[in-house]
Amino acid sequence: MERHKSTPINSILDIWLRQEGLETPLLQHRMIVGWPIVMGEAIAKYTGEINIYGNTLRVKIKSPALRQNLMMMRTEIAKKMNNYVQAQIIQDVTFY
């Protein structure tokens, strides 16, 4: 009996998503949903709308003081968010 090499289903799914152009939108959605996980519930409760435009994550922060503090940590936050989805999706974070 001849054995064939088997391919894990997650590899097949990754290839299919990439071919259909769905990989980036899926990762962007995971990043938006993952905001409270990465940043914590304390920050998440002051968070409004979250969007991704181009390579920028845009986050509405309801507290001006918190917004100012987060602005100083933009680069670190972008790295954390990219690490969360294990891909280079964003390059910058803006707060409004």
N, CA, C and O atoms as a GROMACS GRO file, in nm:
protein
  384
    1MET      N    1   0.083  -0.117   0.000
    1MET     CA    2   0.000   0.000   0.000
    1MET      C    3   0.089   0.125   0.000
    1MET      O    4   0.184   0.135   0.077
    2GLU      N    5   0.056   0.218  -0.086
    2GLU     CA    6   0.132   0.340  -0.100
    2GLU      C    7   0.078   0.447  -0.006
    2GLU      O    8  -0.043   0.467   0.003
    3ARG      N    9   0.167   0.515   0.064
    3ARG     CA   10   0.127   0.623   0.154
    3ARG      C   11   0.153   0.757   0.087
    3ARG      O   12   0.255   0.778   0.021
    4HIS      N   13   0.060   0.846   0.107
    4HIS     CA   14   0.074   0.982   0.055
    4HIS      C   15   0.103   1.076   0.170
    4HIS      O   16   0.060   1.055   0.284
    5LYS      N   17   0.175   1.180   0.138
    5LYS     CA   18   0.200   1.280   0.241
    5LYS      C   19   0.069   1.353   0.269
    5LYS      O   20  -0.002   1.394   0.177
    6SER      N   21   0.039   1.369   0.395
    6SER     CA   22  -0.083   1.441   0.431
    6SER      C   23  -0.047   1.585   0.468
    6SER      O   24   0.060   1.613   0.522
    7THR      N   25  -0.138   1.673   0.437
    7THR     CA   26  -0.120   1.814   0.467
    7THR      C   27  -0.219   1.853   0.575
    7THR      O   28  -0.338   1.822   0.564
    8PRO      N   29  -0.172   1.919   0.680
    8PRO     CA   30  -0.264   1.961   0.787
    8PRO      C   31  -0.371   2.056   0.732
    8PRO      O   32  -0.345   2.136   0.643
    9ILE      N   33  -0.490   2.045   0.786
    9ILE     CA   34  -0.603   2.125   0.739
    9ILE      C   35  -0.579   2.274   0.757
    9ILE      O   36  -0.625   2.354   0.674
   10ASN      N   37  -0.509   2.314   0.862
   10ASN     CA   38  -0.484   2.458   0.881
   10ASN      C   39  -0.394   2.513   0.771
   10ASN      O   40  -0.408   2.630   0.733
   11SER      N   41  -0.303   2.434   0.719
   11SER     CA   42  -0.219   2.478   0.607
   11SER      C   43  -0.301   2.494   0.480
   11SER      O   44  -0.282   2.589   0.404
   12ILE      N   45  -0.391   2.400   0.458
   12ILE     CA   46  -0.479   2.409   0.341
   12ILE      C   47  -0.567   2.533   0.351
   12ILE      O   48  -0.585   2.604   0.252
   13LEU      N   49  -0.622   2.558   0.469
   13LEU     CA   50  -0.706   2.678   0.489
   13LEU      C   51  -0.627   2.806   0.467
   13LEU      O   52  -0.677   2.899   0.404
   14ASP      N   53  -0.506   2.812   0.519
   14ASP     CA   54  -0.422   2.931   0.501
   14ASP      C   55  -0.396   2.958   0.354
   14ASP      O   56  -0.404   3.073   0.309
   15ILE      N   57  -0.365   2.855   0.279
   15ILE     CA   58  -0.340   2.870   0.135
   15ILE      C   59  -0.465   2.918   0.064
   15ILE      O   60  -0.459   3.008  -0.019
   16TRP      N   61  -0.579   2.859   0.097
   16TRP     CA   62  -0.705   2.896   0.032
   16TRP      C   63  -0.741   3.042   0.064
   16TRP      O   64  -0.780   3.117  -0.026
   17LEU      N   65  -0.728   3.083   0.191
   17LEU     CA   66  -0.758   3.220   0.229
   17LEU      C   67  -0.669   3.319   0.154
   17LEU      O   68  -0.716   3.423   0.110
   18ARG      N   69  -0.541   3.284   0.141
   18ARG     CA   70  -0.447   3.371   0.071
   18ARG      C   71  -0.484   3.383  -0.077
   18ARG      O   72  -0.481   3.492  -0.134
   19GLN      N   73  -0.520   3.271  -0.139
   19GLN     CA   74  -0.557   3.270  -0.281
   19GLN      C   75  -0.684   3.350  -0.307
   19GLN      O   76  -0.697   3.415  -0.411
   20GLU      N   77  -0.778   3.345  -0.216
   20GLU     CA   78  -0.906   3.414  -0.233
   20GLU      C   79  -0.901   3.560  -0.186
   20GLU      O   80  -1.000   3.632  -0.198
   21GLY      N   81  -0.787   3.604  -0.134
   21GLY     CA   82  -0.774   3.742  -0.089
   21GLY      C   83  -0.846   3.770   0.042
   21GLY      O   84  -0.882   3.884   0.070
   22LEU      N   85  -0.866   3.667   0.123
   22LEU     CA   86  -0.940   3.683   0.248
   22LEU      C   87  -0.850   3.682   0.372
   22LEU      O   88  -0.898   3.704   0.483
   23GLU      N   89  -0.723   3.658   0.353
   23GLU     CA   90  -0.633   3.648   0.467
   23GLU      C   91  -0.620   3.782   0.542
   23GLU      O   92  -0.634   3.785   0.664
   24THR      N   93  -0.595   3.890   0.470
   24THR     CA   94  -0.578   4.021   0.534
   24THR      C   95  -0.706   4.068   0.602
   24THR      O   96  -0.699   4.111   0.718
   25PRO      N   97  -0.823   4.062   0.537
   25PRO     CA   98  -0.945   4.104   0.609
   25PRO      C   99  -0.971   4.021   0.735
   25PRO      O  100  -1.018   4.075   0.835
   26LEU      N  101  -0.941   3.893   0.730
   26LEU     CA  102  -0.960   3.809   0.848
   26LEU      C  103  -0.865   3.851   0.960
   26LEU      O  104  -0.906   3.860   1.076
   27LEU      N  105  -0.740   3.878   0.926
   27LEU     CA  106  -0.644   3.921   1.027
   27LEU      C  107  -0.680   4.059   1.083
   27LEU      O  108  -0.661   4.085   1.202
   28GLN      N  109  -0.732   4.148   0.998
   28GLN     CA  110  -0.776   4.279   1.046
   28GLN      C  111  -0.891   4.264   1.144
   28GLN      O  112  -0.894   4.331   1.247
   29HIS      N  113  -0.985   4.176   1.114
   29HIS     CA  114  -1.097   4.152   1.205
   29HIS      C  115  -1.048   4.095   1.338
   29HIS      O  116  -1.094   4.137   1.444
   30ARG      N  117  -0.954   4.002   1.332
   30ARG     CA  118  -0.898   3.945   1.455
   30ARG      C  119  -0.829   4.052   1.538
   30ARG      O  120  -0.835   4.050   1.661
   31MET      N  121  -0.763   4.146   1.470
   31MET     CA  122  -0.694   4.253   1.542
   31MET      C  123  -0.795   4.343   1.614
   31MET      O  124  -0.774   4.379   1.731
   32ILE      N  125  -0.902   4.379   1.547
   32ILE     CA  126  -1.003   4.466   1.607
   32ILE      C  127  -1.069   4.397   1.726
   32ILE      O  128  -1.089   4.458   1.831
   33VAL      N  129  -1.103   4.271   1.709
   33VAL     CA  130  -1.166   4.194   1.817
   33VAL      C  131  -1.068   4.173   1.932
   33VAL      O  132  -1.109   4.162   2.047
   34GLY      N  133  -0.939   4.166   1.901
   34GLY     CA  134  -0.837   4.140   2.002
   34GLY      C  135  -0.792   4.262   2.081
   34GLY      O  136  -0.714   4.249   2.175
   35TRP      N  137  -0.841   4.380   2.045
   35TRP     CA  138  -0.802   4.503   2.117
   35TRP      C  139  -0.819   4.491   2.269
   35TRP      O  140  -0.725   4.521   2.342
   36PRO      N  141  -0.936   4.448   2.320
   36PRO     CA  142  -0.951   4.437   2.466
   36PRO      C  143  -0.859   4.332   2.528
   36PRO      O  144  -0.819   4.345   2.644
   37ILE      N  145  -0.826   4.230   2.453
   37ILE     CA  146  -0.738   4.124   2.505
   37ILE      C  147  -0.596   4.177   2.518
   37ILE      O  148  -0.530   4.155   2.620
   38VAL      N  149  -0.549   4.246   2.416
   38VAL     CA  150  -0.412   4.297   2.415
   38VAL      C  151  -0.396   4.414   2.512
   38VAL      O  152  -0.298   4.420   2.586
   39MET      N  153  -0.492   4.507   2.511
   39MET     CA  154  -0.478   4.629   2.590
   39MET      C  155  -0.537   4.618   2.731
   39MET      O  156  -0.506   4.700   2.817
   40GLY      N  157  -0.620   4.520   2.754
   40GLY     CA  158  -0.678   4.501   2.886
   40GLY      C  159  -0.815   4.566   2.897
   40GLY      O  160  -0.848   4.658   2.822
   41GLU      N  161  -0.892   4.518   2.990
   41GLU     CA  162  -1.029   4.566   3.009
   41GLU      C  163  -1.036   4.711   3.058
   41GLU      O  164  -1.130   4.783   3.027
   42ALA      N  165  -0.935   4.754   3.135
   42ALA     CA  166  -0.935   4.892   3.186
   42ALA      C  167  -0.932   4.992   3.071
   42ALA      O  168  -1.003   5.093   3.075
   43ILE      N  169  -0.852   4.967   2.969
   43ILE     CA  170  -0.845   5.055   2.853
   43ILE      C  171  -0.965   5.031   2.762
   43ILE      O  172  -1.018   5.125   2.704
   44ALA      N  173  -1.006   4.907   2.750
   44ALA     CA  174  -1.117   4.872   2.660
   44ALA      C  175  -1.247   4.942   2.700
   44ALA      O  176  -1.329   4.973   2.614
   45LYS      N  177  -1.267   4.967   2.829
   45LYS     CA  178  -1.392   5.032   2.869
   45LYS      C  179  -1.398   5.179   2.828
   45LYS      O  180  -1.506   5.238   2.824
   46TYR      N  181  -1.282   5.239   2.796
   46TYR     CA  182  -1.277   5.376   2.747
   46TYR      C  183  -1.263   5.383   2.595
   46TYR      O  184  -1.241   5.490   2.538
   47THR      N  185  -1.276   5.268   2.531
   47THR     CA  186  -1.258   5.259   2.386
   47THR      C  187  -1.393   5.264   2.316
   47THR      O  188  -1.489   5.200   2.359
   48GLY      N  189  -1.398   5.341   2.209
   48GLY     CA  190  -1.517   5.346   2.124
   48GLY      C  191  -1.493   5.266   1.998
   48GLY      O  192  -1.461   5.147   2.003
   49GLU      N  193  -1.510   5.332   1.886
   49GLU     CA  194  -1.494   5.270   1.755
   49GLU      C  195  -1.350   5.232   1.728
   49GLU      O  196  -1.257   5.304   1.766
   50ILE      N  197  -1.331   5.117   1.662
   50ILE     CA  198  -1.198   5.073   1.619
   50ILE      C  199  -1.208   5.037   1.471
   50ILE      O  200  -1.293   4.958   1.432
   51ASN      N  201  -1.120   5.096   1.390
   51ASN     CA  202  -1.117   5.070   1.246
   51ASN      C  203  -0.973   5.056   1.200
   51ASN      O  204  -0.880   5.099   1.267
   52ILE      N  205  -0.958   4.995   1.084
   52ILE     CA  206  -0.828   4.991   1.019
   52ILE      C  207  -0.845   5.054   0.881
   52ILE      O  208  -0.925   5.009   0.799
   53TYR      N  209  -0.768   5.159   0.856
   53TYR     CA  210  -0.765   5.226   0.727
   53TYR      C  211  -0.623   5.215   0.673
   53TYR      O  212  -0.529   5.269   0.731
   54GLY      N  213  -0.608   5.145   0.562
   54GLY     CA  214  -0.475   5.122   0.508
   54GLY      C  215  -0.393   5.042   0.606
   54GLY      O  216  -0.429   4.930   0.641
   55ASN      N  217  -0.282   5.099   0.650
   55ASN     CA  218  -0.195   5.034   0.748
   55ASN      C  219  -0.202   5.098   0.885
   55ASN      O  220  -0.110   5.085   0.965
   56THR      N  221  -0.313   5.168   0.912
   56THR     CA  222  -0.326   5.241   1.038
   56THR      C  223  -0.448   5.192   1.116
   56THR      O  224  -0.559   5.186   1.064
   57LEU      N  225  -0.424   5.158   1.241
   57LEU     CA  226  -0.532   5.123   1.332
   57LEU      C  227  -0.581   5.253   1.394
   57LEU      O  228  -0.503   5.326   1.455
   58ARG      N  229  -0.711   5.283   1.380
   58ARG     CA  230  -0.770   5.405   1.434
   58ARG      C  231  -0.862   5.366   1.550
   58ARG      O  232  -0.953   5.285   1.533
   59VAL      N  233  -0.838   5.423   1.666
   59VAL     CA  234  -0.912   5.388   1.786
   59VAL      C  235  -0.969   5.513   1.850
   59VAL      O  236  -0.896   5.610   1.875
   60LYS      N  237  -1.099   5.512   1.877
   60LYS     CA  238  -1.162   5.624   1.948
   60LYS      C  239  -1.149   5.600   2.098
   60LYS      O  240  -1.192   5.497   2.149
   61ILE      N  241  -1.088   5.695   2.167
   61ILE     CA  242  -1.070   5.687   2.312
   61ILE      C  243  -1.153   5.797   2.375
   61ILE      O  244  -1.142   5.914   2.338
   62LYS      N  245  -1.236   5.759   2.471
   62LYS     CA  246  -1.331   5.853   2.533
   62LYS      C  247  -1.267   5.944   2.638
   62LYS      O  248  -1.326   6.046   2.673
   63SER      N  249  -1.150   5.910   2.687
   63SER     CA  250  -1.083   5.989   2.790
   63SER      C  251  -0.965   6.064   2.729
   63SER      O  252  -0.872   6.001   2.678
   64PRO      N  253  -0.966   6.197   2.732
   64PRO     CA  254  -0.854   6.274   2.677
   64PRO      C  255  -0.719   6.242   2.743
   64PRO      O  256  -0.616   6.237   2.674
   65ALA      N  257  -0.719   6.220   2.872
   65ALA     CA  258  -0.594   6.189   2.942
   65ALA      C  259  -0.538   6.054   2.897
   65ALA      O  260  -0.418   6.040   2.873
   66LEU      N  261  -0.625   5.956   2.887
   66LEU     CA  262  -0.582   5.824   2.840
   66LEU      C  263  -0.535   5.832   2.696
   66LEU      O  264  -0.436   5.769   2.659
   67ARG      N  265  -0.606   5.907   2.614
   67ARG     CA  266  -0.568   5.923   2.473
   67ARG      C  267  -0.427   5.978   2.463
   67ARG      O  268  -0.347   5.930   2.382
   68GLN      N  269  -0.395   6.076   2.544
   68GLN     CA  270  -0.261   6.135   2.543
   68GLN      C  271  -0.155   6.034   2.584
   68GLN      O  272  -0.048   6.027   2.523
   69ASN      N  273  -0.184   5.955   2.687
   69ASN     CA  274  -0.088   5.852   2.730
   69ASN      C  275  -0.067   5.747   2.622
   69ASN      O  276   0.046   5.704   2.598
   70LEU      N  277  -0.175   5.706   2.558
   70LEU     CA  278  -0.163   5.603   2.454
   70LEU      C  279  -0.089   5.655   2.332
   70LEU      O  280  -0.019   5.580   2.265
   71MET      N  281  -0.103   5.784   2.302
   71MET     CA  282  -0.031   5.843   2.188
   71MET      C  283   0.120   5.827   2.204
   71MET      O  284   0.191   5.809   2.106
   72MET      N  285   0.167   5.835   2.327
   72MET     CA  286   0.311   5.821   2.352
   72MET      C  287   0.358   5.676   2.337
   72MET      O  288   0.477   5.650   2.326
   73MET      N  289   0.263   5.582   2.337
   73MET     CA  290   0.298   5.439   2.327
   73MET      C  291   0.257   5.379   2.193
   73MET      O  292   0.245   5.257   2.182
   74ARG      N  293   0.234   5.461   2.091
   74ARG     CA  294   0.183   5.415   1.962
   74ARG      C  295   0.265   5.304   1.900
   74ARG      O  296   0.210   5.203   1.856
   75THR      N  297   0.396   5.320   1.896
   75THR     CA  298   0.483   5.221   1.832
   75THR      C  299   0.475   5.087   1.904
   75THR      O  300   0.465   4.982   1.840
   76GLU      N  301   0.480   5.092   2.035
   76GLU     CA  302   0.472   4.969   2.116
   76GLU      C  303   0.336   4.901   2.098
   76GLU      O  304   0.330   4.778   2.090
   77ILE      N  305   0.230   4.978   2.092
   77ILE     CA  306   0.096   4.922   2.074
   77ILE      C  307   0.084   4.856   1.937
   77ILE      O  308   0.026   4.748   1.925
   78ALA      N  309   0.139   4.919   1.834
   78ALA     CA  310   0.136   4.860   1.699
   78ALA      C  311   0.208   4.725   1.698
   78ALA      O  312   0.160   4.629   1.638
   79LYS      N  313   0.323   4.719   1.764
   79LYS     CA  314   0.397   4.592   1.772
   79LYS      C  315   0.317   4.485   1.845
   79LYS      O  316   0.311   4.370   1.801
   80LYS      N  317   0.255   4.522   1.957
   80LYS     CA  318   0.174   4.426   2.034
   80LYS      C  319   0.057   4.374   1.952
   80LYS      O  320   0.027   4.254   1.954
   81MET      N  321  -0.010   4.464   1.880
   81MET     CA  322  -0.125   4.423   1.800
   81MET      C  323  -0.082   4.332   1.685
   81MET      O  324  -0.151   4.234   1.656
   82ASN      N  325   0.029   4.363   1.619
   82ASN     CA  326   0.080   4.277   1.512
   82ASN      C  327   0.122   4.141   1.567
   82ASN      O  328   0.099   4.038   1.503
   83ASN      N  329   0.184   4.140   1.684
   83ASN     CA  330   0.222   4.013   1.747
   83ASN      C  331   0.100   3.929   1.780
   83ASN      O  332   0.104   3.806   1.770
   84TYR      N  333  -0.008   3.994   1.819
   84TYR     CA  334  -0.130   3.922   1.856
   84TYR      C  335  -0.185   3.843   1.736
   84TYR      O  336  -0.229   3.729   1.752
   85VAL      N  337  -0.183   3.903   1.618
   85VAL     CA  338  -0.235   3.832   1.499
   85VAL      C  339  -0.125   3.759   1.424
   85VAL      O  340  -0.152   3.691   1.325
   86GLN      N  341  -0.001   3.771   1.471
   86GLN     CA  342   0.115   3.705   1.412
   86GLN      C  343   0.134   3.740   1.266
   86GLN      O  344   0.165   3.654   1.183
   87ALA      N  345   0.115   3.868   1.234
   87ALA     CA  346   0.136   3.919   1.098
   87ALA      C  347   0.156   4.069   1.105
   87ALA      O  348   0.114   4.134   1.200
   88GLN      N  349   0.221   4.124   1.003
   88GLN     CA  350   0.245   4.268   0.994
   88GLN      C  351   0.126   4.332   0.922
   88GLN      O  352   0.127   4.347   0.800
   89ILE      N  353   0.023   4.368   0.999
   89ILE     CA  354  -0.100   4.424   0.943
   89ILE      C  355  -0.100   4.576   0.950
   89ILE      O  356  -0.141   4.643   0.855
   90ILE      N  357  -0.055   4.631   1.062
   90ILE     CA  358  -0.056   4.777   1.077
   90ILE      C  359   0.087   4.828   1.098
   90ILE      O  360   0.176   4.756   1.142
   91GLN      N  361   0.104   4.956   1.066
   91GLN     CA  362   0.233   5.021   1.089
   91GLN      C  363   0.222   5.132   1.191
   91GLN      O  364   0.321   5.174   1.250
   92ASP      N  365   0.098   5.182   1.211
   92ASP     CA  366   0.079   5.294   1.301
   92ASP      C  367  -0.056   5.282   1.371
   92ASP      O  368  -0.146   5.212   1.324
   93VAL      N  369  -0.069   5.351   1.482
   93VAL     CA  370  -0.196   5.358   1.556
   93VAL      C  371  -0.225   5.506   1.578
   93VAL      O  372  -0.138   5.582   1.620
   94THR      N  373  -0.350   5.546   1.550
   94THR     CA  374  -0.391   5.681   1.582
   94THR      C  375  -0.510   5.676   1.676
   94THR      O  376  -0.591   5.583   1.671
   95PHE      N  377  -0.519   5.775   1.760
   95PHE     CA  378  -0.627   5.784   1.857
   95PHE      C  379  -0.702   5.914   1.833
   95PHE      O  380  -0.642   6.018   1.807
   96TYR      N  381  -0.833   5.907   1.841
   96TYR     CA  382  -0.916   6.028   1.823
   96TYR      C  383  -1.026   6.030   1.922
   96TYR      O  384  -1.106   6.124   1.924
   0.00000   0.00000   0.00000
